[in-house]
Amino acid sequence: MVAHFVEEFKRKHRKDLRSSPRALRRLRTACERAKRTLSSSTEASIEIDALFEGIDFYSKITRARFEEL
């Protein structure tokens, strides 16, 4: 799931999160929260302010998409 959102961030902002351990840690924490939400809901949101170089990251994932990963 983390890799999915790293690729999405790269696609949207043309920047690679993998160069920042702090950004990856924050994304991993948000993904854990999203996984817990998906266990009881069909959709989860990820919202992280200033994730990388001041860029805010907002995304959604459905349970079906999560299961594909």
N, CA, C and O atoms as a CHARMM CRD file, in Angstrom:
* protein
*
  276
    1    1 MET  N      0.82700  -1.19300   0.00000 PROA 1      0.00000
    2    1 MET  CA     0.00000   0.00000   0.00000 PROA 1      0.00000
    3    1 MET  C      0.87400   1.26200   0.00000 PROA 1      0.00000
    4    1 MET  O      0.57600   2.23500  -0.69300 PROA 1      0.00000
    5    2 VAL  N      1.93800   1.23100   0.77400 PROA 2      0.00000
    6    2 VAL  CA     2.84300   2.38500   0.81600 PROA 2      0.00000
    7    2 VAL  C      3.43900   2.62200  -0.57000 PROA 2      0.00000
    8    2 VAL  O      3.50700   3.75800  -1.04000 PROA 2      0.00000
    9    3 ALA  N      3.87000   1.53700  -1.21800 PROA 3      0.00000
   10    3 ALA  CA     4.45800   1.66000  -2.56500 PROA 3      0.00000
   11    3 ALA  C      3.45000   2.25700  -3.54500 PROA 3      0.00000
   12    3 ALA  O      3.81600   3.04800  -4.41400 PROA 3      0.00000
   13    4 HSD  N      2.18100   1.87600  -3.40400 PROA 4      0.00000
   14    4 HSD  CA     1.11900   2.41100  -4.26300 PROA 4      0.00000
   15    4 HSD  C      1.03400   3.93500  -4.12200 PROA 4      0.00000
   16    4 HSD  O      0.95600   4.65200  -5.12000 PROA 4      0.00000
   17    5 PHE  N      1.05000   4.42000  -2.88400 PROA 5      0.00000
   18    5 PHE  CA     0.93300   5.86300  -2.66600 PROA 5      0.00000
   19    5 PHE  C      2.22300   6.61000  -3.01000 PROA 5      0.00000
   20    5 PHE  O      2.17100   7.77500  -3.40500 PROA 5      0.00000
   21    6 VAL  N      3.37500   5.96000  -2.86700 PROA 6      0.00000
   22    6 VAL  CA     4.63600   6.57700  -3.30500 PROA 6      0.00000
   23    6 VAL  C      4.57400   6.81400  -4.81000 PROA 6      0.00000
   24    6 VAL  O      4.95400   7.87900  -5.29600 PROA 6      0.00000
   25    7 GLU  N      4.08700   5.80700  -5.54700 PROA 7      0.00000
   26    7 GLU  CA     3.96900   5.94700  -7.00700 PROA 7      0.00000
   27    7 GLU  C      2.94000   7.01500  -7.37600 PROA 7      0.00000
   28    7 GLU  O      3.15200   7.78400  -8.31300 PROA 7      0.00000
   29    8 GLU  N      1.83000   7.06300  -6.64400 PROA 8      0.00000
   30    8 GLU  CA     0.80600   8.07800  -6.91600 PROA 8      0.00000
   31    8 GLU  C      1.36600   9.48400  -6.68300 PROA 8      0.00000
   32    8 GLU  O      1.12700  10.38900  -7.48200 PROA 8      0.00000
   33    9 PHE  N      2.10400   9.66100  -5.59800 PROA 9      0.00000
   34    9 PHE  CA     2.71900  10.96100  -5.30000 PROA 9      0.00000
   35    9 PHE  C      3.69300  11.34600  -6.41500 PROA 9      0.00000
   36    9 PHE  O      3.73400  12.49400  -6.85800 PROA 9      0.00000
   37   10 LYS  N      4.46500  10.36900  -6.85100 PROA 10     0.00000
   38   10 LYS  CA     5.44700  10.60900  -7.91900 PROA 10     0.00000
   39   10 LYS  C      4.74000  11.02500  -9.21300 PROA 10     0.00000
   40   10 LYS  O      5.19400  11.92800  -9.91500 PROA 10     0.00000
   41   11 ARG  N      3.63000  10.35800  -9.51700 PROA 11     0.00000
   42   11 ARG  CA     2.85800  10.65900 -10.72400 PROA 11     0.00000
   43   11 ARG  C      2.24800  12.06300 -10.65300 PROA 11     0.00000
   44   11 ARG  O      2.27000  12.80100 -11.63800 PROA 11     0.00000
   45   12 LYS  N      1.71100  12.42300  -9.50100 PROA 12     0.00000
   46   12 LYS  CA     1.04000  13.71800  -9.35200 PROA 12     0.00000
   47   12 LYS  C      2.01400  14.88600  -9.25800 PROA 12     0.00000
   48   12 LYS  O      1.76500  15.95400  -9.81900 PROA 12     0.00000
   49   13 HSD  N      3.12500  14.68400  -8.54700 PROA 13     0.00000
   50   13 HSD  CA     4.00800  15.80800  -8.22000 PROA 13     0.00000
   51   13 HSD  C      5.41300  15.70100  -8.81000 PROA 13     0.00000
   52   13 HSD  O      6.22900  16.60800  -8.64500 PROA 13     0.00000
   53   14 ARG  N      5.69400  14.60000  -9.49400 PROA 14     0.00000
   54   14 ARG  CA     7.01600  14.37100 -10.10500 PROA 14     0.00000
   55   14 ARG  C      8.16200  14.49400  -9.09800 PROA 14     0.00000
   56   14 ARG  O      9.23000  15.02600  -9.40300 PROA 14     0.00000
   57   15 LYS  N      7.91100  13.99400  -7.90600 PROA 15     0.00000
   58   15 LYS  CA     8.94900  13.97400  -6.86900 PROA 15     0.00000
   59   15 LYS  C      8.93700  12.59800  -6.20200 PROA 15     0.00000
   60   15 LYS  O      7.88000  11.98900  -6.03400 PROA 15     0.00000
   61   16 ASP  N     10.10800  12.12200  -5.82900 PROA 16     0.00000
   62   16 ASP  CA    10.22800  10.78300  -5.24700 PROA 16     0.00000
   63   16 ASP  C     10.36100  10.85600  -3.72400 PROA 16     0.00000
   64   16 ASP  O     11.33500  11.38500  -3.19100 PROA 16     0.00000
   65   17 LEU  N      9.35400  10.31100  -3.04600 PROA 17     0.00000
   66   17 LEU  CA     9.33400  10.30700  -1.57800 PROA 17     0.00000
   67   17 LEU  C     10.43000   9.44700  -0.96900 PROA 17     0.00000
   68   17 LEU  O     10.81400   9.65900   0.18100 PROA 17     0.00000
   69   18 ARG  N     10.93500   8.48500  -1.71900 PROA 18     0.00000
   70   18 ARG  CA    11.88200   7.52100  -1.15000 PROA 18     0.00000
   71   18 ARG  C     13.16400   8.17300  -0.64900 PROA 18     0.00000
   72   18 ARG  O     13.92000   7.55500   0.10100 PROA 18     0.00000
   73   19 SER  N     13.41400   9.40300  -1.05200 PROA 19     0.00000
   74   19 SER  CA    14.63000  10.08300  -0.58900 PROA 19     0.00000
   75   19 SER  C     14.45800  10.68100   0.81200 PROA 19     0.00000
   76   19 SER  O     15.41000  11.21300   1.38300 PROA 19     0.00000
   77   20 SER  N     13.24400  10.59200   1.36000 PROA 20     0.00000
   78   20 SER  CA    12.97800  11.17400   2.67900 PROA 20     0.00000
   79   20 SER  C     12.42000  10.12600   3.65100 PROA 20     0.00000
   80   20 SER  O     11.24900   9.75800   3.55700 PROA 20     0.00000
   81   21 PRO  N     13.24600   9.64900   4.57600 PROA 21     0.00000
   82   21 PRO  CA    12.75800   8.67400   5.56400 PROA 21     0.00000
   83   21 PRO  C     11.57300   9.20700   6.37700 PROA 21     0.00000
   84   21 PRO  O     10.66200   8.45300   6.71900 PROA 21     0.00000
   85   22 ARG  N     11.58900  10.50000   6.68100 PROA 22     0.00000
   86   22 ARG  CA    10.49700  11.09500   7.46600 PROA 22     0.00000
   87   22 ARG  C      9.17800  11.03700   6.69700 PROA 22     0.00000
   88   22 ARG  O      8.14300  10.69400   7.27000 PROA 22     0.00000
   89   23 ALA  N      9.20500  11.36600   5.41100 PROA 23     0.00000
   90   23 ALA  CA     7.99100  11.32200   4.59100 PROA 23     0.00000
   91   23 ALA  C      7.47500   9.89000   4.48600 PROA 23     0.00000
   92   23 ALA  O      6.26900   9.65900   4.57200 PROA 23     0.00000
   93   24 LEU  N      8.37400   8.93000   4.30300 PROA 24     0.00000
   94   24 LEU  CA     7.95800   7.52600   4.22500 PROA 24     0.00000
   95   24 LEU  C      7.33400   7.06000   5.53200 PROA 24     0.00000
   96   24 LEU  O      6.34300   6.33000   5.52800 PROA 24     0.00000
   97   25 ARG  N      7.91400   7.48300   6.65000 PROA 25     0.00000
   98   25 ARG  CA     7.37300   7.10400   7.95800 PROA 25     0.00000
   99   25 ARG  C      5.96900   7.67600   8.14500 PROA 25     0.00000
  100   25 ARG  O      5.07200   6.98600   8.63000 PROA 25     0.00000
  101   26 ARG  N      5.78500   8.93500   7.76100 PROA 26     0.00000
  102   26 ARG  CA     4.46000   9.56300   7.88700 PROA 26     0.00000
  103   26 ARG  C      3.44900   8.88100   6.97300 PROA 26     0.00000
  104   26 ARG  O      2.29500   8.69100   7.35700 PROA 26     0.00000
  105   27 LEU  N      3.87400   8.51100   5.76700 PROA 27     0.00000
  106   27 LEU  CA     2.98700   7.81600   4.83400 PROA 27     0.00000
  107   27 LEU  C      2.64100   6.42600   5.36300 PROA 27     0.00000
  108   27 LEU  O      1.49300   5.99200   5.26500 PROA 27     0.00000
  109   28 ARG  N      3.62400   5.73200   5.92000 PROA 28     0.00000
  110   28 ARG  CA     3.38300   4.39500   6.47000 PROA 28     0.00000
  111   28 ARG  C      2.35500   4.46000   7.59900 PROA 28     0.00000
  112   28 ARG  O      1.46700   3.61200   7.67900 PROA 28     0.00000
  113   29 THR  N      2.47200   5.45800   8.46600 PROA 29     0.00000
  114   29 THR  CA     1.51900   5.63400   9.56500 PROA 29     0.00000
  115   29 THR  C      0.11500   5.88900   9.02400 PROA 29     0.00000
  116   29 THR  O     -0.85800   5.32600   9.52700 PROA 29     0.00000
  117   30 ALA  N      0.00900   6.73700   8.00100 PROA 30     0.00000
  118   30 ALA  CA    -1.29400   7.03100   7.39600 PROA 30     0.00000
  119   30 ALA  C     -1.87700   5.78500   6.73700 PROA 30     0.00000
  120   30 ALA  O     -3.09000   5.57500   6.77700 PROA 30     0.00000
  121   31 CYS  N     -1.03000   4.96000   6.13300 PROA 31     0.00000
  122   31 CYS  CA    -1.49400   3.72000   5.50000 PROA 31     0.00000
  123   31 CYS  C     -2.01700   2.73500   6.54300 PROA 31     0.00000
  124   31 CYS  O     -3.01800   2.05700   6.31100 PROA 31     0.00000
  125   32 GLU  N     -1.34800   2.65600   7.68500 PROA 32     0.00000
  126   32 GLU  CA    -1.82900   1.79200   8.76800 PROA 32     0.00000
  127   32 GLU  C     -3.22200   2.22800   9.21000 PROA 32     0.00000
  128   32 GLU  O     -4.10700   1.39800   9.42100 PROA 32     0.00000
  129   33 ARG  N     -3.40600   3.54100   9.34800 PROA 33     0.00000
  130   33 ARG  CA    -4.71100   4.08100   9.72900 PROA 33     0.00000
  131   33 ARG  C     -5.75500   3.73500   8.67100 PROA 33     0.00000
  132   33 ARG  O     -6.87700   3.35100   9.00000 PROA 33     0.00000
  133   34 ALA  N     -5.38100   3.87300   7.40500 PROA 34     0.00000
  134   34 ALA  CA    -6.30300   3.58200   6.30300 PROA 34     0.00000
  135   34 ALA  C     -6.68300   2.10000   6.29200 PROA 34     0.00000
  136   34 ALA  O     -7.83700   1.76000   6.03300 PROA 34     0.00000
  137   35 LYS  N     -5.72800   1.22400   6.57000 PROA 35     0.00000
  138   35 LYS  CA    -6.01600  -0.21700   6.60700 PROA 35     0.00000
  139   35 LYS  C     -7.05300  -0.52600   7.67800 PROA 35     0.00000
  140   35 LYS  O     -7.97800  -1.30700   7.45400 PROA 35     0.00000
  141   36 ARG  N     -6.88800   0.09300   8.84500 PROA 36     0.00000
  142   36 ARG  CA    -7.86800  -0.12800   9.92200 PROA 36     0.00000
  143   36 ARG  C     -9.24600   0.38600   9.51400 PROA 36     0.00000
  144   36 ARG  O    -10.26000  -0.24700   9.81100 PROA 36     0.00000
  145   37 THR  N     -9.28500   1.52400   8.83700 PROA 37     0.00000
  146   37 THR  CA   -10.55800   2.07500   8.36600 PROA 37     0.00000
  147   37 THR  C    -11.19800   1.13800   7.34900 PROA 37     0.00000
  148   37 THR  O    -12.40900   0.91900   7.37800 PROA 37     0.00000
  149   38 LEU  N    -10.38700   0.58400   6.45000 PROA 38     0.00000
  150   38 LEU  CA   -10.91100  -0.29600   5.40300 PROA 38     0.00000
  151   38 LEU  C    -11.46100  -1.60900   5.95900 PROA 38     0.00000
  152   38 LEU  O    -12.25600  -2.27400   5.29300 PROA 38     0.00000
  153   39 SER  N    -11.05400  -1.98600   7.15500 PROA 39     0.00000
  154   39 SER  CA   -11.58600  -3.22000   7.72700 PROA 39     0.00000
  155   39 SER  C    -13.06100  -3.07000   8.09000 PROA 39     0.00000
  156   39 SER  O    -13.77800  -4.06500   8.20000 PROA 39     0.00000
  157   40 SER  N    -13.51700  -1.82800   8.27600 PROA 40     0.00000
  158   40 SER  CA   -14.92100  -1.61600   8.64100 PROA 40     0.00000
  159   40 SER  C    -15.67100  -0.72600   7.65600 PROA 40     0.00000
  160   40 SER  O    -16.86200  -0.47100   7.83600 PROA 40     0.00000
  161   41 SER  N    -14.98800  -0.25400   6.62000 PROA 41     0.00000
  162   41 SER  CA   -15.59700   0.65900   5.65800 PROA 41     0.00000
  163   41 SER  C    -15.13000   0.28200   4.25500 PROA 41     0.00000
  164   41 SER  O    -14.16600  -0.46800   4.10000 PROA 41     0.00000
  165   42 THR  N    -15.81200   0.79900   3.23800 PROA 42     0.00000
  166   42 THR  CA   -15.43500   0.44700   1.86600 PROA 42     0.00000
  167   42 THR  C    -14.43200   1.41900   1.26000 PROA 42     0.00000
  168   42 THR  O    -13.88600   1.16100   0.18700 PROA 42     0.00000
  169   43 GLU  N    -14.18500   2.54900   1.94800 PROA 43     0.00000
  170   43 GLU  CA   -13.26600   3.54400   1.41300 PROA 43     0.00000
  171   43 GLU  C    -12.52800   4.23400   2.55600 PROA 43     0.00000
  172   43 GLU  O    -13.07600   4.42800   3.64100 PROA 43     0.00000
  173   44 ALA  N    -11.28000   4.59900   2.29400 PROA 44     0.00000
  174   44 ALA  CA   -10.48600   5.31400   3.29800 PROA 44     0.00000
  175   44 ALA  C     -9.76900   6.47900   2.63100 PROA 44     0.00000
  176   44 ALA  O     -9.39600   6.41200   1.46000 PROA 44     0.00000
  177   45 SER  N     -9.58400   7.54300   3.39600 PROA 45     0.00000
  178   45 SER  CA    -8.86400   8.72000   2.89800 PROA 45     0.00000
  179   45 SER  C     -7.51000   8.81500   3.57600 PROA 45     0.00000
  180   45 SER  O     -7.33900   8.43500   4.73500 PROA 45     0.00000
  181   46 ILE  N     -6.56100   9.32900   2.82500 PROA 46     0.00000
  182   46 ILE  CA    -5.24600   9.63400   3.38200 PROA 46     0.00000
  183   46 ILE  C     -5.02900  11.12000   3.16800 PROA 46     0.00000
  184   46 ILE  O     -5.09700  11.61100   2.04100 PROA 46     0.00000
  185   47 GLU  N     -4.76900  11.82800   4.24800 PROA 47     0.00000
  186   47 GLU  CA    -4.52600  13.27300   4.17200 PROA 47     0.00000
  187   47 GLU  C     -3.30200  13.58500   5.02000 PROA 47     0.00000
  188   47 GLU  O     -3.31500  13.40300   6.23800 PROA 47     0.00000
  189   48 ILE  N     -2.24600  14.05600   4.36800 PROA 48     0.00000
  190   48 ILE  CA    -1.01200  14.38500   5.08200 PROA 48     0.00000
  191   48 ILE  C     -0.56600  15.77400   4.64100 PROA 48     0.00000
  192   48 ILE  O     -0.25200  15.99200   3.47100 PROA 48     0.00000
  193   49 ASP  N     -0.54100  16.70200   5.57700 PROA 49     0.00000
  194   49 ASP  CA    -0.08200  18.06100   5.27300 PROA 49     0.00000
  195   49 ASP  C      1.43600  18.09400   5.19700 PROA 49     0.00000
  196   49 ASP  O      2.12200  17.47700   6.01200 PROA 49     0.00000
  197   50 ALA  N      1.95000  18.81000   4.22400 PROA 50     0.00000
  198   50 ALA  CA     3.39600  19.01200   4.04200 PROA 50     0.00000
  199   50 ALA  C      4.16100  17.68800   4.12100 PROA 50     0.00000
  200   50 ALA  O      5.12100  17.55900   4.88000 PROA 50     0.00000
  201   51 LEU  N      3.72700  16.72400   3.33600 PROA 51     0.00000
  202   51 LEU  CA     4.36500  15.40300   3.35200 PROA 51     0.00000
  203   51 LEU  C      5.81100  15.46500   2.86800 PROA 51     0.00000
  204   51 LEU  O      6.70000  14.86700   3.47400 PROA 51     0.00000
  205   52 PHE  N      6.03900  16.18800   1.77800 PROA 52     0.00000
  206   52 PHE  CA     7.37500  16.22100   1.18600 PROA 52     0.00000
  207   52 PHE  C      7.58400  17.56200   0.50400 PROA 52     0.00000
  208   52 PHE  O      6.80700  17.95500  -0.36600 PROA 52     0.00000
  209   53 GLU  N      8.63500  18.25800   0.90400 PROA 53     0.00000
  210   53 GLU  CA     8.96000  19.57200   0.34500 PROA 53     0.00000
  211   53 GLU  C      7.76400  20.52600   0.36500 PROA 53     0.00000
  212   53 GLU  O      7.54500  21.28100  -0.58200 PROA 53     0.00000
  213   54 GLY  N      7.00300  20.48400   1.44600 PROA 54     0.00000
  214   54 GLY  CA     5.86900  21.39000   1.61100 PROA 54     0.00000
  215   54 GLY  C      4.62800  21.02100   0.82800 PROA 54     0.00000
  216   54 GLY  O      3.64800  21.76500   0.83900 PROA 54     0.00000
  217   55 ILE  N      4.64900  19.87900   0.14500 PROA 55     0.00000
  218   55 ILE  CA     3.50300  19.46200  -0.67500 PROA 55     0.00000
  219   55 ILE  C      2.54300  18.63600   0.17900 PROA 55     0.00000
  220   55 ILE  O      2.93900  17.64900   0.79900 PROA 55     0.00000
  221   56 ASP  N      1.27200  19.05500   0.20300 PROA 56     0.00000
  222   56 ASP  CA     0.23800  18.29100   0.89700 PROA 56     0.00000
  223   56 ASP  C     -0.17600  17.11700   0.01400 PROA 56     0.00000
  224   56 ASP  O     -0.18300  17.22500  -1.21300 PROA 56     0.00000
  225   57 PHE  N     -0.52100  15.99700   0.64400 PROA 57     0.00000
  226   57 PHE  CA    -0.92600  14.80700  -0.10700 PROA 57     0.00000
  227   57 PHE  C     -2.28800  14.34300   0.38000 PROA 57     0.00000
  228   57 PHE  O     -2.47700  14.06300   1.56300 PROA 57     0.00000
  229   58 TYR  N     -3.23000  14.26600  -0.54200 PROA 58     0.00000
  230   58 TYR  CA    -4.57500  13.78900  -0.24500 PROA 58     0.00000
  231   58 TYR  C     -4.92100  12.71500  -1.26100 PROA 58     0.00000
  232   58 TYR  O     -4.72000  12.89500  -2.46200 PROA 58     0.00000
  233   59 SER  N     -5.44300  11.59900  -0.77200 PROA 59     0.00000
  234   59 SER  CA    -5.82700  10.53100  -1.68300 PROA 59     0.00000
  235   59 SER  C     -6.87600   9.65600  -1.01500 PROA 59     0.00000
  236   59 SER  O     -7.09800   9.73100   0.19400 PROA 59     0.00000
  237   60 LYS  N     -7.51300   8.82600  -1.82700 PROA 60     0.00000
  238   60 LYS  CA    -8.49100   7.86700  -1.31800 PROA 60     0.00000
  239   60 LYS  C     -8.14600   6.49800  -1.87100 PROA 60     0.00000
  240   60 LYS  O     -7.52200   6.37000  -2.92400 PROA 60     0.00000
  241   61 ILE  N     -8.56600   5.48200  -1.13700 PROA 61     0.00000
  242   61 ILE  CA    -8.41000   4.12100  -1.62800 PROA 61     0.00000
  243   61 ILE  C     -9.65000   3.33600  -1.22900 PROA 61     0.00000
  244   61 ILE  O    -10.17000   3.49500  -0.12400 PROA 61     0.00000
  245   62 THR  N    -10.11500   2.49700  -2.13100 PROA 62     0.00000
  246   62 THR  CA   -11.26900   1.65100  -1.82700 PROA 62     0.00000
  247   62 THR  C    -10.77400   0.29900  -1.32800 PROA 62     0.00000
  248   62 THR  O     -9.61900  -0.07100  -1.53800 PROA 62     0.00000
  249   63 ARG  N    -11.64900  -0.41900  -0.67600 PROA 63     0.00000
  250   63 ARG  CA   -11.28200  -1.74500  -0.19300 PROA 63     0.00000
  251   63 ARG  C    -10.91400  -2.65500  -1.36300 PROA 63     0.00000
  252   63 ARG  O     -9.96900  -3.43700  -1.27200 PROA 63     0.00000
  253   64 ALA  N    -11.66500  -2.55100  -2.46600 PROA 64     0.00000
  254   64 ALA  CA   -11.38400  -3.37600  -3.64600 PROA 64     0.00000
  255   64 ALA  C     -9.98500  -3.09300  -4.19100 PROA 64     0.00000
  256   64 ALA  O     -9.24700  -4.02000  -4.52400 PROA 64     0.00000
  257   65 ARG  N     -9.62500  -1.82600  -4.28000 PROA 65     0.00000
  258   65 ARG  CA    -8.29400  -1.45900  -4.78500 PROA 65     0.00000
  259   65 ARG  C     -7.21000  -1.94600  -3.82600 PROA 65     0.00000
  260   65 ARG  O     -6.16500  -2.42800  -4.26200 PROA 65     0.00000
  261   66 PHE  N     -7.45600  -1.82100  -2.53000 PROA 66     0.00000
  262   66 PHE  CA    -6.49900  -2.28400  -1.53000 PROA 66     0.00000
  263   66 PHE  C     -6.26600  -3.78900  -1.66400 PROA 66     0.00000
  264   66 PHE  O     -5.13100  -4.25600  -1.57200 PROA 66     0.00000
  265   67 GLU  N     -7.33400  -4.53900  -1.87900 PROA 67     0.00000
  266   67 GLU  CA    -7.21100  -5.99200  -2.01200 PROA 67     0.00000
  267   67 GLU  C     -6.45000  -6.38600  -3.27300 PROA 67     0.00000
  268   67 GLU  O     -5.83700  -7.45300  -3.32000 PROA 67     0.00000
  269   68 GLU  N     -6.48600  -5.52500  -4.30100 PROA 68     0.00000
  270   68 GLU  CA    -5.72000  -5.79500  -5.52200 PROA 68     0.00000
  271   68 GLU  C     -4.21700  -5.66500  -5.29000 PROA 68     0.00000
  272   68 GLU  O     -3.41800  -6.32700  -5.95200 PROA 68     0.00000
  273   69 LEU  N     -3.84100  -4.80500  -4.34200 PROA 69     0.00000
  274   69 LEU  CA    -2.41000  -4.51300  -4.14200 PROA 69     0.00000
  275   69 LEU  C     -1.66200  -5.68800  -3.59600 PROA 69     0.00000
  276   69 LEU  O     -0.45500  -5.60200  -3.37300 PROA 69     0.00000
